[in-house]
């Protein structure tokens, strides 16, 4: 019974991610989510109670990986290794959770109205921690004296674009879907740009 429950919840979450990413929160209907999941509409309410709860679950499904991606950040870490690991983790999130990533990006662009204050604080605290680590490396002369805030913003933009702007990437590359080699090339390219740009003067 537990296996069926988890399977159904996963089907609904995946379908909801796609619908919310495509139509936004207001325009998405629970009936469309149910249809995409291949389940009766009452199942959506049985497992998630409301469209609002389901939307928050979609958001939370990507927030945990985002927080986990920063695990390597510590002031005593080797900058090249930490930044490389972080970039690869962010690329994996775009590859594995593209629809949830779009939902998250849209939520942030609208001022995060559905995110709890606790989750917002966790995300902000994570960003501050990462930036503080970068500043420590700068102060020690381990990396170039660049603005740590804008370094983080640049990494976010470079990695999340593979989920949030997949239509444009498909149009340019002529591929309906990127493969493993494409994501590896993306990671290597971003890592090279970041590490070369961060090299001490």
QUICOR-V554130 format. One record per backbone hydrogen bond with DSSP energy under -1.0 kcal/mol. CO is the residue of the C=O (numbers start at 1). NH is the residue of the N-H. E is the energy in kcal/mol with one decimal. If there is no record, write none. Layout:
co = [CO:CO]
nh = [NH:NH]
e = [E:E]
//
This chain:
co = [1:2:3:4:5:6:7:8:9:10:11:12:13:14:15:16:17:18:19:20:29:30:31:32:33:34:34:40:41:42:43:44:45:48:50:51:52:53:54:55:56:57:59:59:60:62:63:64:65:67:68:70:74:78:79:80:81:82:83:84:85:86:87:88:89:90:91:92:93:97:98:99:100:101:102:103:104:105:106:107:108:116:117:118:119:120:121:122:123:124:125:126:127:128:129:130:131:132:133:134:135:136:137:138:144:147:148:149:150:151:152:153:154:155:156:157:159:160:160:161:163:165:166:167:168:169:170:179:180:181:182:183:184:185:186:187:188:189:190:191:192:193:194:198]
nh = [5:6:7:8:9:10:11:12:13:14:15:16:17:18:19:20:21:22:23:24:33:34:35:36:37:38:39:43:44:46:47:48:49:50:54:55:56:57:58:59:60:61:62:63:64:66:67:68:69:70:71:73:77:82:83:84:85:86:87:88:89:90:91:92:93:94:95:96:97:101:102:103:104:105:106:107:108:109:110:112:111:120:121:122:123:124:125:126:127:128:129:130:131:132:133:134:135:136:137:138:139:140:142:141:146:151:152:153:154:155:156:157:158:159:160:161:162:163:164:165:166:169:170:171:172:173:174:183:184:185:186:187:188:189:190:191:192:193:194:195:196:197:198:144]
e = [-2.4:-2.6:-2.4:-2.7:-2.5:-2.2:-2.4:-2.4:-2.7:-2.5:-2.3:-2.9:-2.4:-1.8:-2.4:-3.1:-2.0:-2.0:-2.9:-1.9:-1.8:-2.6:-2.2:-2.4:-2.1:-1.0:-2.4:-1.5:-1.4:-2.4:-2.3:-2.1:-1.8:-2.2:-2.0:-2.5:-2.2:-2.1:-2.1:-2.1:-2.7:-1.7:-1.2:-1.5:-1.5:-1.9:-2.6:-2.6:-1.9:-1.1:-1.9:-1.9:-1.9:-2.5:-2.8:-2.0:-2.4:-2.5:-2.5:-2.3:-2.2:-2.3:-2.2:-2.2:-1.8:-1.8:-2.2:-3.2:-2.7:-2.1:-1.7:-2.2:-2.6:-2.6:-2.5:-2.4:-2.5:-2.4:-1.3:-3.1:-1.9:-2.3:-2.2:-2.1:-2.5:-2.5:-2.9:-2.2:-2.2:-2.5:-2.4:-2.5:-2.5:-2.5:-2.1:-2.2:-2.5:-2.1:-2.2:-2.2:-2.7:-1.8:-2.6:-1.4:-2.4:-1.7:-2.0:-2.4:-2.2:-2.0:-2.7:-2.5:-2.6:-2.3:-2.7:-1.3:-1.1:-1.7:-2.8:-2.0:-1.1:-2.0:-2.7:-2.2:-2.3:-2.7:-2.2:-2.0:-2.3:-2.3:-2.4:-2.5:-2.7:-2.4:-2.5:-2.6:-2.4:-2.4:-2.7:-2.9:-2.4:-2.0:-1.8:-2.5]
//
